Amino acid sequence: MLRLEPSATPKVAPYPPGWAPIGRKHVYSGGRRCRSRDRTARCVAENSTPSVGSDPTPVCLADRVDPWLHAPAEAVAETARSLLGWRLSANDVTVRLTEVEAYSGLGTDPASHAHRGVTGRNRVMFGPPGVLYVYQIYGMHFCANVVCGPEGQASAVLLRAGEVVDGLELARSRRRVRRDRDLASGPAKLMQVLALGREANGTSVVDGTGPALLRPPIDEVGAIEAGPRVGVTSAHDVPWRFWIEGDPTVSAYRRHTVRTGTR
C-alpha cells in the first residue's frame, strides 16, 4: 500500500515494465465562473442543468475545461487520482467519490476490457472522454467507468465507492443497509443508489445531456492511498486503485483467486 500526499509522487512503486509513475495530484474547487464569451451560454445558476438534488453549487456546462478531460491516455492513473472527491449526481442523489481504479487500453494493461482492442462491448472506452462506460457483472449488477484520454485511445476510471452527500433518504430507499457508510461502498452499490443502469452507457457526465453529472470537489481531498486493484485476473499488483485515506466508505480489498477472464 502506498500513501500519497496531496502533492507528492511516490518514491518507490512496484510498476512492471511499461507502466508510468504517478505524477502530482490536482485539487479542484467548486463554484467556478463561466469563462465562455458566448452570452447565450447558460450555467447551473441559470437553470440549465439537470436536477442534482438540493446541492446548489453552480457549475458551468457551457465551458467545461476540467484538466482530466484533456489528459493523455497514458496518464490514466493520474486522472484516476484527480477524480477523488468529485461529486457524481443522478436521479436526485449525489455521491462524493472516495475510491477509484485506473484501467488502460493501450495494450499494456491485461486487466482492462480494452486490452485486446475494440469490441462491441468496450467500444465506449475508446472515447470521446467524459462519457460513462457501463458494464454488467454476474448478470445482474452494473458498474460505471468515466472514459478519459483522447478519442481512439482507450482509458477509463472505474468508480469504486463513494459517500452519499445529497439525497440521503432516497439513497436509503434504494439500498436497505444498516449503516450509511455502506450505501455506495462498492461499484455496483454506487450505481444502485444513483439509480443508473445500462441505459447510462455512452452518455456524457460533463455537458448535462446524460442522466449523470460529474462536478469538482467542494473541499480539498487530503491524503490519498494507492494499492492493487480489486478482483482483477491479471496485473494483480499494479497499484492503480486510489482511495481517500481513512474514509469509511472505501470498499474492502479482495484479491482475485478463482474466476477467469478480464475485469
C-alpha positions in Angstrom: 0.0 0.0 0.0 1.3 3.4 -0.9 0.3 6.6 0.9 0.3 9.6 -1.4 0.5 13.1 0.0 -1.6 15.7 -1.9 1.3 17.0 -3.9 3.8 14.1 -3.7 5.0 11.4 -6.1 5.7 8.0 -4.5 9.4 7.4 -4.3 9.0 3.6 -4.7 6.3 2.0 -6.7 6.3 -1.6 -8.0 5.4 -0.8 -11.6 6.1 -3.6 -14.1 7.8 -2.6 -17.4 5.8 -0.2 -19.4 3.9 1.3 -16.5 4.3 5.0 -15.9 4.9 6.5 -12.4 2.1 8.6 -10.9 2.5 12.3 -11.0 1.2 15.1 -8.9 -2.4 15.2 -7.5 -4.6 18.0 -8.7 -7.0 19.7 -6.3 -10.1 21.4 -7.7 -12.6 23.7 -6.1 -16.3 24.1 -6.8 -18.2 27.1 -7.9 -16.1 28.1 -11.0 -17.2 31.1 -13.0 -18.3 30.6 -16.6 -15.5 31.8 -18.9 -17.4 31.4 -22.1 -17.6 34.6 -24.2 -20.8 33.3 -25.8 -23.5 35.3 -23.9 -26.1 32.7 -24.9 -24.3 30.0 -22.8 -26.1 29.3 -19.5 -24.8 27.9 -16.2 -26.4 26.0 -13.4 -27.3 29.2 -11.7 -29.5 30.0 -14.7 -31.3 26.6 -14.5 -29.6 25.0 -17.5 -28.5 21.8 -15.7 -30.3 18.6 -14.9 -31.6 18.2 -11.3 -28.9 17.3 -8.8 -30.9 17.3 -5.6 -30.6 20.1 -3.1 -26.9 20.9 -3.8 -26.9 24.5 -5.1 -23.2 24.7 -6.2 -23.0 26.5 -9.6 -21.4 24.6 -12.4 -20.8 25.9 -15.9 -21.9 23.3 -18.5 -21.0 25.5 -21.5 -17.3 25.9 -20.6 -16.1 22.7 -19.1 -12.3 22.9 -19.0 -11.6 20.2 -16.5 -7.9 19.1 -16.9 -8.7 15.4 -16.8 -10.8 15.8 -20.0 -7.7 16.7 -21.9 -5.2 14.4 -20.2 -3.3 11.8 -22.3 -4.4 8.2 -22.2 -1.0 7.3 -20.7 -1.8 9.4 -17.7 -4.9 7.4 -16.7 -3.5 6.7 -13.2 -3.1 10.4 -12.5 -6.5 11.1 -13.9 -8.0 8.5 -11.6 -6.3 10.1 -8.6 -7.5 13.5 -9.6 -11.2 12.4 -9.7 -11.3 11.6 -6.0 -13.5 14.0 -4.2 -15.5 14.8 -7.3 -19.3 14.6 -7.0 -21.5 12.4 -9.2 -25.2 13.3 -9.3 -28.0 11.3 -10.8 -31.7 10.9 -10.1 -31.7 13.3 -7.2 -28.8 11.6 -5.3 -25.2 12.9 -5.2 -22.2 10.7 -4.3 -18.7 12.0 -3.4 -16.1 9.7 -5.0 -13.9 8.2 -2.4 -12.3 5.2 -4.3 -11.4 4.7 -8.0 -9.4 2.4 -10.2 -7.5 3.2 -13.4 -7.6 1.0 -16.5 -5.5 1.5 -19.7 -6.5 0.3 -23.1 -3.1 1.0 -24.7 -2.0 -2.7 -24.8 -0.1 -2.7 -21.5 -2.9 -3.4 -19.0 -4.2 -7.0 -19.3 -6.8 -6.3 -16.6 -8.5 -3.8 -18.9 -11.6 -4.6 -21.0 -9.9 -2.8 -23.9 -6.6 -4.7 -23.7 -7.2 -6.6 -26.9 -8.7 -3.8 -28.9 -12.2 -2.6 -29.9 -15.2 -4.9 -29.4 -18.9 -4.3 -29.3 -18.8 -4.4 -25.6 -15.9 -2.0 -24.9 -16.3 0.5 -27.8 -17.4 3.3 -25.5 -14.0 3.1 -23.7 -12.3 4.5 -26.9 -13.9 7.8 -26.4 -14.9 10.6 -26.5 -13.7 11.4 -23.0 -16.3 12.5 -20.4 -18.8 9.7 -21.0 -19.8 6.7 -18.9 -18.7 3.1 -19.9 -21.2 0.9 -18.1 -20.9 -2.9 -18.0 -22.8 -5.7 -16.2 -21.3 -8.2 -13.7 -22.7 -11.5 -12.5 -25.6 -11.0 -14.9 -27.4 -8.5 -12.6 -25.2 -5.7 -11.3 -23.8 -2.7 -13.2 -20.5 -0.8 -12.8 -19.5 2.5 -14.3 -16.3 4.0 -15.6 -15.6 7.5 -16.6 -13.8 7.5 -20.0 -10.8 9.7 -20.3 -7.9 10.2 -22.8 -8.1 11.3 -26.4 -10.7 9.7 -28.6 -9.5 6.5 -30.1 -7.1 5.7 -27.2 -9.0 3.7 -24.6 -8.6 4.5 -20.9 -11.2 4.7 -18.1 -11.6 5.2 -14.4 -13.8 2.7 -12.5 -15.9 4.4 -9.9 -15.4 2.0 -7.0 -17.0 3.7 -4.0 -18.4 6.9 -2.7 -20.2 8.8 0.1 -23.8 9.9 -0.3 -23.7 13.7 0.3 -27.1 14.6 -1.0 -30.4 12.8 -1.3 -29.7 10.5 1.6 -33.2 9.4 2.3 -33.7 8.5 -1.4 -30.5 6.6 -1.4 -31.6 4.7 1.7 -34.8 3.7 0.0 -32.8 2.2 -2.9 -30.4 0.2 -0.8 -31.5 -1.1 2.6 -28.4 -1.2 4.7 -27.7 -0.8 8.4 -25.0 1.9 8.0 -25.0 4.9 5.7 -21.3 4.2 5.0 -22.3 1.1 3.2 -24.7 2.7 0.8 -22.2 3.2 -2.0 -19.2 1.2 -0.7 -18.7 -0.7 -4.0 -19.1 -0.1 -7.7 -22.4 -1.9 -8.1 -23.8 -0.3 -4.8 -22.8 3.2 -6.1 -24.8 2.6 -9.3 -27.8 1.4 -7.3 -28.1 4.5 -5.1 -27.8 6.6 -8.2 -30.4 4.5 -10.0 -28.2 4.1 -13.0 -28.0 1.1 -15.3 -27.2 0.0 -18.8 -29.1 3.0 -20.3 -26.3 5.3 -19.0 -23.7 3.6 -21.2 -22.1 6.2 -23.6 -23.8 9.2 -22.0 -22.0 12.3 -21.0 -21.2 13.3 -17.4 -19.9 16.8 -18.3 -22.4 18.6 -20.6 -25.7 17.9 -18.8 -27.2 15.8 -21.6 -26.9 12.5 -19.8 -28.6 11.2 -16.6 -25.5 11.9 -14.5 -23.4 14.9 -13.9 -19.8 15.0 -12.6 -18.7 18.1 -10.7 -15.5 19.2 -9.0 -14.9 18.8 -5.2 -16.1 21.5 -2.8 -13.3 20.8 -0.3 -9.7 19.7 -0.6 -9.4 16.0 -0.7 -6.4 15.4 1.6 -4.2 12.4 1.7 -4.6 9.6 -0.9 -3.5 6.0 -0.7 -2.8 3.6 -3.5 -2.8 -0.2 -3.8 -3.6 -3.2 -6.0 -6.9 -3.2 -7.9 -9.7 -5.4 -6.6 -10.6 -8.7 -8.2 -8.6 -8.4 -11.4 -7.3 -11.6 -13.0 -4.1 -10.0 -14.4 -1.6 -7.3 -13.3 -2.6 -8.1 -9.7 0.0 -5.9 -8.1 -0.2 -2.7 -10.2 -1.1 0.0 -7.6 -3.8 1.7 -9.7 -6.5 1.7 -7.1 -6.7 5.0 -5.2 -8.8 6.0 -2.2 -9.1 8.8 0.3 -7.1 7.9 3.4 -9.3 6.9 6.3 -12.6 7.3 4.6 -15.1 4.7 6.0 -16.9 4.3 2.6 -13.9 2.7 0.9 -14.6 -0.9 -0.2 -12.7 -3.9 1.2 -9.7 -5.2 -0.8 -10.1 -8.7 -2.2 -7.5 -10.2 -4.4 -8.9 -12.4 -7.3 -8.1 -16.1 -6.9 -10.7 -18.1 -8.8 -12.6 -16.5 -11.7 -11.2 -16.2 -15.2 -11.4 -13.5 -17.8 -10.8 -9.8 -17.6 -12.4 -7.2 -15.3 
